């Protein structure tokens, strides 16, 4: 249920409502908008009729049932677009274009620092790189683990770029959060509910990638796990789904971007690198994603893709990334996005 407070209601009235929600056995989630405050009451739906009585309380305008199975992620709870703000002031969502770029895997200090410098010069505002790599084969490169995190932090410190990197196990959340500005959940872990609950307990932003066989509703229900634990700094990432088509690595679901914007207030990022698996297709799909309303892009960039430890075929060279950044500007402008600055 959503408890909508009246415009100008007192904080004391809000706290009384929160206390009653807890007394009914529900978890209150306060969302303060520019116009008014609403409280999402989340819990066992069998007793939700009791919450209707809150309409008689001072400061309460109305109590509305949440129809969607994903409660806190829904636009029923919050119609304003959410903006995730990082410690350095960078904003993701709400008209701010985020471009996350870097190698699939952190391989060496030299490789990472050169890539970081080049993508920043081209206009990227977040550095991506994998220290822990979940791979289909147990024999493939699995990442440098904590050493990779230290290299990411060093590259971020030198360039001033916030960093995003993946966590793959609940026991590694604290370690990754110590280094990362944004913690990423990969497609293979979208339904790792123990991991999602653990990430709900931190206050670092989390970017959740859609599972390769997940419906949009399942995707949002996974985001709900994080939100329901109290972490509202969630970013969604559409990275392509598995279909019968084999000409590309996955099929980029362009429908999902405007659909997600209709269903949820959370920012939506697009990953054309994983969606296509082919570097030549990254630029046109990036343009399509921005035209469809994506809040940003995640692009794999490598200084030597032929010798990359992972995903070289879908990685752009730095000079190609620079050209792509310039080519996407008209599409970002059409969508009303604030553009990154670069020479």
C-alpha positions in Angstrom: 0.0 0.0 0.0 1.0 3.6 -0.6 0.2 6.2 2.1 0.2 9.6 0.5 0.8 12.4 3.0 -0.9 15.8 2.5 1.1 18.6 1.1 2.8 20.4 4.0 2.1 17.6 6.5 4.2 17.8 9.7 7.1 15.5 10.4 5.4 14.4 13.6 2.4 13.3 11.6 4.7 11.3 9.3 6.4 9.6 12.3 3.0 8.6 13.8 2.0 7.0 10.5 5.4 5.2 10.3 4.8 3.8 13.8 1.4 2.5 12.9 2.7 0.8 9.8 5.4 -1.0 11.9 2.7 -1.9 14.4 0.7 -3.6 11.7 3.8 -5.7 10.8 4.8 -3.9 7.6 8.1 -2.3 6.6 7.7 1.5 6.0 9.8 3.0 3.1 9.7 6.8 3.1 10.0 8.5 -0.3 10.3 12.3 -0.1 9.3 14.0 -3.4 9.6 17.7 -4.3 5.8 18.0 -3.9 4.9 15.6 -1.1 6.0 12.6 0.9 4.7 9.1 0.4 5.3 6.0 2.5 5.3 2.5 0.9 4.1 -0.1 3.3 5.6 -3.5 2.2 4.8 -6.8 3.7 2.3 -9.7 3.8 -0.6 -8.7 1.5 -3.1 -10.7 3.4 -3.5 -8.0 6.1 -3.2 -4.9 3.9 -6.9 -4.0 4.5 -5.8 -2.8 8.0 -3.7 -0.1 6.4 -6.7 1.5 4.8 -7.6 2.8 8.3 -4.6 5.2 8.1 -6.7 7.4 5.9 -8.3 8.8 9.0 -5.0 9.9 10.5 -4.0 13.6 10.5 -1.7 14.4 7.6 -2.7 11.5 5.4 -4.3 12.3 2.1 -5.1 8.8 0.9 -4.1 5.2 1.0 -3.7 3.5 -2.4 -3.1 -0.2 -3.1 0.1 -1.0 -5.1 -1.0 -3.1 -8.0 2.4 -4.1 -9.4 4.2 -7.1 -7.8 7.3 -4.9 -7.7 6.4 -2.3 -5.1 9.2 0.1 -4.4 10.5 0.0 -7.9 7.1 1.0 -9.3 6.1 4.4 -10.6 3.0 3.8 -8.5 5.1 4.6 -5.4 7.3 7.3 -7.0 6.4 9.1 -10.2 9.5 11.4 -10.2 12.5 9.9 -11.9 15.1 8.7 -9.4 18.6 10.2 -9.6 21.6 8.2 -8.3 24.3 10.6 -7.1 27.8 9.4 -6.5 30.2 10.8 -3.8 32.0 13.0 -6.4 28.7 14.6 -7.4 28.1 12.7 -10.7 24.4 12.1 -11.3 22.9 9.1 -13.1 19.4 9.5 -14.3 17.1 12.5 -14.5 18.6 13.8 -17.7 22.3 13.3 -16.9 24.1 11.1 -19.5 26.3 8.4 -17.8 29.0 6.8 -20.0 30.7 3.9 -18.3 33.7 2.7 -20.3 36.8 0.5 -19.8 38.0 -3.1 -20.2 35.9 -6.2 -19.5 38.7 -7.5 -17.2 41.5 -5.7 -15.3 44.6 -7.4 -16.7 47.5 -5.1 -15.6 48.2 -1.7 -14.2 49.6 -0.4 -17.5 46.6 -1.7 -19.5 44.0 -0.2 -17.1 45.7 3.2 -16.6 46.1 3.8 -20.3 42.5 2.8 -21.0 41.3 5.0 -18.1 43.1 8.0 -19.4 41.9 7.5 -23.0 38.2 6.9 -22.1 38.2 10.0 -19.8 39.7 12.1 -22.6 36.9 10.8 -24.9 34.2 11.9 -22.5 33.4 8.9 -20.3 32.5 9.8 -16.8 32.7 6.3 -15.1 35.5 3.7 -15.4 34.4 0.1 -15.7 36.5 -2.9 -15.2 36.1 -6.4 -13.8 38.2 -7.7 -10.9 36.0 -10.7 -10.3 34.8 -12.4 -13.6 32.1 -15.0 -13.6 32.8 -17.0 -16.7 30.9 -19.8 -18.5 34.1 -22.0 -18.4 35.9 -22.7 -15.1 39.1 -22.7 -17.1 38.7 -19.1 -18.4 40.4 -16.1 -16.8 38.5 -15.3 -13.6 40.0 -11.9 -12.8 42.6 -10.5 -10.4 40.3 -10.3 -7.4 41.5 -7.8 -4.7 44.6 -6.9 -6.7 42.3 -5.9 -9.6 40.2 -3.8 -7.2 43.3 -2.0 -6.0 44.3 -1.3 -9.6 40.8 0.1 -10.3 41.0 2.3 -7.3 44.4 3.6 -8.4 43.1 4.3 -11.9 40.1 6.1 -10.5 42.2 8.2 -8.2 44.6 9.2 -11.0 41.9 10.1 -13.5 39.2 11.3 -11.1 36.7 8.9 -12.6 34.4 7.0 -10.2 34.7 3.2 -10.8 32.1 0.4 -11.3 33.1 -3.2 -10.8 31.2 -6.5 -10.3 30.6 -8.5 -7.2 29.7 -12.2 -7.6 29.4 -13.5 -4.1 27.7 -12.2 -0.9 30.9 -12.7 1.1 32.7 -10.3 -1.2 30.3 -7.4 -0.9 32.1 -5.5 1.8 35.4 -6.0 0.0 34.1 -4.7 -3.4 32.2 -1.9 -1.8 35.4 -0.7 -0.1 36.9 0.1 -3.5 33.9 0.7 -5.9 31.8 3.7 -6.3 29.1 1.6 -8.0 28.8 -2.2 -7.3 27.7 -4.1 -10.4 25.5 -7.3 -10.4 26.1 -9.2 -13.6 23.4 -11.0 -15.6 24.3 -14.4 -14.2 23.7 -13.2 -10.7 20.4 -11.3 -11.3 18.5 -14.1 -9.5 21.2 -14.6 -6.7 18.8 -13.4 -4.1 21.2 -13.8 -1.2 23.6 -11.5 -3.0 20.8 -9.0 -3.8 19.6 -8.9 -0.1 23.2 -8.3 1.0 23.6 -5.4 -1.4 20.4 -3.9 0.0 22.2 -3.5 3.3 24.9 -1.3 1.9 24.5 2.4 0.8 26.7 2.2 -2.3 24.9 2.5 -5.6 24.2 -0.9 -7.2 23.8 -1.4 -11.0 21.7 -4.5 -11.7 22.0 -6.2 -15.1 19.1 -8.0 -16.6 19.5 -11.8 -16.8 19.9 -13.2 -20.2 16.6 -15.1 -20.0 14.7 -12.8 -17.6 11.4 -11.1 -18.3 11.1 -7.4 -17.5 8.9 -8.2 -14.5 11.5 -10.7 -13.2 14.2 -8.0 -13.7 12.2 -5.5 -11.6 11.5 -8.1 -8.9 15.2 -8.6 -8.6 15.7 -4.9 -8.2 12.9 -5.0 -5.5 15.1 -7.3 -3.4 17.7 -4.6 -3.1 15.2 -1.8 -2.6 13.2 -3.7 0.0 16.4 -4.0 2.2 16.7 -0.2 2.2 19.2 0.6 -0.6 17.3 2.9 -3.0 20.4 3.7 -5.1 19.7 1.2 -7.8 20.5 1.5 -11.5 19.1 -1.0 -14.1 21.1 -2.2 -17.1 19.6 -3.7 -20.2 22.3 -5.9 -21.8 20.4 -8.1 -24.2 18.5 -11.3 -23.8 18.9 -14.8 -25.2 16.6 -15.6 -28.2 16.7 -18.1 -31.1 19.0 -15.7 -33.1 22.6 -16.8 -33.2 24.1 -14.1 -35.5 24.8 -11.9 -32.4 25.8 -12.8 -28.9 22.4 -11.8 -27.6 19.4 -9.8 -28.8 19.3 -6.2 -27.6 15.8 -5.6 -26.3 15.2 -2.0 -27.4 11.5 -2.3 -26.2 12.7 -2.7 -22.6 14.1 0.8 -22.3 10.9 2.8 -22.8 8.9 0.0 -21.1 11.1 0.2 -18.0 10.7 4.0 -17.9 6.9 3.5 -17.9 7.1 0.9 -15.1 9.8 2.2 -12.8 11.4 5.4 -11.6 14.9 3.8 -11.6 17.6 5.0 -14.1 18.2 2.6 -17.1 21.6 2.1 -18.6 22.2 0.2 -21.9 25.1 -2.2 -22.6 25.5 -2.6 -26.4 28.8 -4.4 -26.0 27.4 -7.5 -24.3 24.1 -7.2 -26.3 25.9 -7.6 -29.7 29.2 -9.3 -29.0 30.6 -7.5 -32.0 32.5 -4.2 -31.8 31.1 -3.0 -35.2 27.6 -3.2 -33.8 28.2 -1.3 -30.6 27.9 2.3 -32.0 24.6 1.8 -33.9 23.0 0.0 -30.9 24.3 2.7 -28.6 22.6 5.3 -30.7 19.3 3.3 -30.7 19.4 2.9 -27.0 19.8 6.7 -26.4 17.1 7.4 -28.9 14.8 5.1 -27.0 15.5 7.0 -23.7 18.4 5.2 -22.0 20.0 7.3 -19.2 23.5 6.1 -20.3 25.7 3.5 -21.8 28.2 0.9 -20.6 30.9 0.3 -23.3 33.8 -2.1 -23.3 37.1 -0.5 -24.4 40.5 -2.2 -24.6 43.8 -0.9 -25.9 44.6 -4.2 -27.6 41.3 -6.2 -28.1 43.0 -9.0 -30.1 45.0 -10.0 -27.0 42.3 -9.2 -24.4 41.9 -11.8 -21.6 38.1 -11.7 -22.2 35.5 -10.3 -24.6 38.0 -8.8 -27.1 35.6 -9.2 -30.0 33.1 -6.8 -28.5 35.6 -4.2 -27.2 36.3 -0.9 -28.9 39.8 0.5 -29.3 40.2 3.9 -27.6 40.2 5.8 -30.9 37.1 4.0 -32.1 35.4 4.8 -28.7 36.3 8.5 -29.2 34.7 8.6 -32.6 31.6 6.8 -31.1 31.3 9.4 -28.3 31.1 12.2 -30.9 28.7 10.4 -33.1 26.2 9.7 -30.3 25.8 13.3 -29.2 22.8 14.1 -31.5 21.0 11.1 -30.1 21.7 12.1 -26.6 20.5 15.7 -27.3 17.3 14.4 -28.9 16.5 12.6 -25.7 17.2 15.7 -23.6 20.3 14.3 -21.9 23.0 16.6 -20.4 26.1 15.8 -22.4 29.5 14.8 -21.0 32.3 17.3 -21.7 35.3 16.3 -23.8 37.8 17.9 -26.2 
